[in-house]
Amino acid sequence: MQEKPKVTVSRTRRSDSAAKDFSFTQADVPASNGLASFRASAWDSFKKLSLPVTTDEAWRRTDIRLLPASDFKIPQDGAYEDLPVVPDYLLKPLTGEQHGGQITLLPGGSKVELDETLAKKGVVFTDFRTAEKNHSDLLKKLIGQIVKADSGKFAALTSALAQNGVLLYVPKNVQVETPLHSVLWGPGANLAHFSHLIVFVESGASVTYVHEAASPEESTPAMHSGIVEIHVGENANLRFVELQSWGRHVWNFSHERARVERGGNLDWIFGAVGSRLTKNFSDLDLAGEGAQGRMSGFYFTDGTQHLDHDTQQNHYAPHCTSDLLFKGALKGKSRSVWQGMIYVAPGAQKTDGYQANRNLVLDDQARADSIPGLEILADDVRCTHGATVGKLEQEPLFYLKSRGIPQREAEQLVVEGFFDPIMQRIPFEGVRERFQQAIQDKLSK
């Protein structure tokens, strides 16, 4: 009898292929006298780094293989003149009749306003193009100090190519009473929008700053990649509010880090209702004794949206306090990811760290991944964390319906009540109303 040939079956793991890379070249790096070496170094990092894949731990739950990276192009100077204009509601004063200052970042341009009394006190609040001309030494000193260009592929790309950005510098002991406001407006098909925000608050100073990123709904993909660098000096106070309502065609990536010195206080608020996909890294470094940081976030997804927030609370000094609360609601086939970590360094005794993530899943096909974590290397600390994923509670719904309120309105009231603790942390009624309206719009679909 003839012997049958031996068959070998291979079970090697299929490699995880990345998205096609960007088509940008070194010629796209903006010419700059003051930042030339910084941008060149960032470009080198960008070329060395690979696009993230789902085998990378931080990206396990966010797949960007469908990112049309090679299609994106940088807006030309003045491109905004032929694109949809910024809606008036985004530019309304946050309080009273005018802002302390307002910057509008547009594709290929920007507009800047600052109260003269603040300028006379030494406050710098301007766009990157102006900063490179008028405050080049300050910009060169601060850029890339908190978020390193080699933090990741998108951080390197943004560091190399971002012309749109904001430089906020508040001198020692200066109290900025009126809020500062910036809007990043990103219309346009196949455009890559880059933004770089630097906030430096000297010791004893205080300021409130609101930054909003938005775009109209369009059918062709676009991308935003951003960096936020924050420094809060000794005994200084910063309230920083970030809100994004990108169109559903936008791929959104950001690297953000704040450093708080001795006795400083940071109140950091996030809001997200837009984009097709978001991957956000937000790190809080409590670097000086007695530093405090509060991180509050809300997100609402529907359709096939995917929002991934990766947070880190780093306690490097004794007697520091951090408090994180993120709340999200999900509809349709959307997905949220929150992954958080409290790190306590050796010697950071008397640490008080807290983190919580609460999710409300409104449809059976929606999914929320919630992954809290602790790494504690000191022995005299109080650190707690928690995460919940649940559906609408039937008891409050039943109570509301028993009072004659229809099902849909009852659900809306319960969801609004779920988000209310976060909404109350947003200091301006107009901003709260916009995002409450966005929540109502998603619920009514």
C-alpha positions, 0 to 999 in steps of 0.5 A, spaced: 500 500 500 502 506 498 504 511 503 500 517 504 504 524 503 505 527 510 502 534 511 504 539 515 499 544 518 502 551 520 499 555 526 503 561 526 499 567 528 497 572 523 501 579 524 497 585 525 497 589 519 497 597 520 494 602 516 497 605 510 502 610 512 501 618 511 504 621 505 507 627 508 514 629 506 519 633 510 517 639 505 511 639 509 515 641 515 513 649 516 519 653 515 521 656 522 527 660 525 526 659 532 523 652 532 527 649 526 531 644 530 525 642 534 521 640 528 526 637 525 527 632 531 520 631 531 520 629 524 526 624 525 521 621 531 515 621 526 519 617 521 522 612 526 515 610 529 510 606 526 503 607 526 500 603 532 496 596 532 492 592 536 498 588 539 500 595 542 497 594 549 495 602 549 491 600 542 488 593 544 481 596 543 482 601 538 483 599 531 485 604 526 487 600 520 481 603 516 485 610 517 486 613 510 492 616 512 495 617 505 489 621 503 490 626 508 493 633 506 495 639 510 491 645 509 494 651 504 494 658 507 488 661 507 484 655 505 479 657 510 476 662 506 473 657 501 470 653 507 464 653 511 465 659 516 465 658 524 458 658 527 456 664 531 454 660 537 461 657 538 464 664 538 459 667 543 462 670 549 462 665 555 460 670 560 458 677 560 459 681 553 466 679 551 471 674 553 478 676 556 481 673 549 479 669 544 483 665 538 480 662 532 484 657 529 482 655 522 485 651 516 490 655 514 489 661 518 487 664 525 484 670 528 486 673 535 483 677 540 486 679 547 484 684 552 489 690 552 489 690 560 491 683 560 496 684 555 499 690 559 500 685 565 504 680 561 499 675 559 501 672 552 495 669 549 496 668 542 496 663 536 503 659 534 504 663 528 504 670 532 508 667 537 513 664 533 514 672 530 513 676 537 515 671 543 519 666 539 524 665 545 518 663 550 515 659 545 522 655 544 523 655 551 516 651 553 515 647 547 516 639 547 517 640 555 511 636 557 509 632 552 515 629 548 515 629 541 517 621 541 511 620 545 508 616 539 507 616 532 501 622 532 505 626 537 511 626 533 507 628 527 503 634 530 510 636 533 513 636 526 507 639 522 503 643 527 502 651 525 495 652 528 496 652 536 495 657 542 500 659 547 498 661 553 502 664 558 500 667 565 506 671 569 507 670 576 501 672 581 497 675 575 489 673 576 486 673 570 478 674 572 475 673 565 475 667 561 480 665 555 477 662 549 479 658 543 476 655 538 479 650 533 474 649 527 476 644 522 472 643 515 474 641 509 475 634 505 481 630 506 484 635 510 489 633 516 488 638 522 494 639 527 493 643 533 498 644 539 496 648 545 501 650 551 499 653 557 504 655 562 501 658 569 507 661 573 507 661 581 501 664 584 497 666 578 490 663 576 486 663 569 480 659 566 481 657 559 476 653 555 478 650 548 473 647 543 474 643 537 469 642 532 467 641 525 461 640 520 458 634 518 461 631 512 462 625 508 469 625 506 474 623 512 478 628 515 483 627 521 485 631 527 492 630 531 493 634 537 498 636 543 496 639 549 502 641 554 500 644 561 504 647 567 501 649 573 506 653 578 507 653 585 500 655 588 497 657 582 490 655 579 488 653 572 481 651 570 481 648 563 475 646 559 476 641 553 470 640 549 470 636 542 464 636 537 467 633 531 463 631 525 462 623 524 467 623 519 473 625 523 479 621 526 481 624 532 488 623 536 491 627 542 496 627 547 495 631 553 499 632 559 499 636 565 504 638 570 502 641 577 507 644 582 507 644 589 501 647 592 498 648 585 491 646 583 488 644 576 481 643 575 481 639 568 474 638 564 473 634 558 467 633 554 466 629 547 460 627 543 463 627 536 468 624 531 468 617 528 474 615 532 477 618 538 484 616 541 486 620 547 492 620 552 491 624 558 496 624 563 496 628 570 503 629 573 503 631 581 510 633 581 510 638 588 508 636 595 501 638 596 499 639 588 491 637 587 488 635 580 481 634 578 479 630 572 472 630 570 470 627 563 463 626 559 462 622 553 456 620 549 456 616 543 451 613 538 451 610 531 458 607 530 462 612 534 468 609 538 471 613 543 477 611 547 480 615 553 487 613 556 488 617 563 494 617 568 494 620 575 501 620 577 503 622 584 510 623 584 510 627 591 507 627 598 501 629 600 498 630 593 490 629 591 487 627 585 480 625 583 477 623 577 470 622 574 468 620 567 461 618 565 459 616 559 452 614 555 452 609 549 447 608 543 446 604 537 453 600 535 457 605 538 463 603 543 467 607 549 473 605 552 476 608 558 483 605 561 485 609 567 491 608 572 493 611 579 501 611 580 504 612 586 511 613 586 516 611 592 516 616 597 509 619 595 506 618 602 499 621 604 497 620 597 489 621 596 487 618 589 481 616 586 478 614 580 471 612 577 468 611 571 460 610 570 457 608 563 450 607 561 449 603 555 442 605 552 442 599 546 444 592 546 449 593 541 453 598 544 459 596 548 463 600 554 470 597 556 472 600 563 479 598 566 481 602 572 488 600 575 493 602 581 500 601 581 502 603 588 509 604 591 508 607 597 505 605 604 501 610 607 496 612 602 489 612 600 487 610 593 480 607 591 477 606 584 471 603 581 468 602 574 460 600 572 457 599 566 449 598 566 442 600 563 437 605 565 434 603 572 427 601 571 425 604 578 426 612 576 423 610 569 417 607 572 416 613 577 416 618 572 411 614 567 407 614 573 407 621 573 404 622 566 411 623 563 412 619 556 417 614 555 422 618 551 422 624 555 423 619 562 429 616 559 431 623 557 430 626 564 434 620 567 440 620 562 440 628 564 440 626 571 446 621 570 450 627 567 448 632 571 454 632 576 459 632 570 455 638 567 455 642 574 463 642 573 463 646 567 463 653 569 459 657 563 452 656 562 452 657 554 457 651 554 453 647 558 447 648 554 450 646 548 452 639 550 446 638 553 443 640 547 447 635 543 445 629 548 438 631 547 439 630 539 442 623 540 437 621 545 431 623 540 434 619 534 
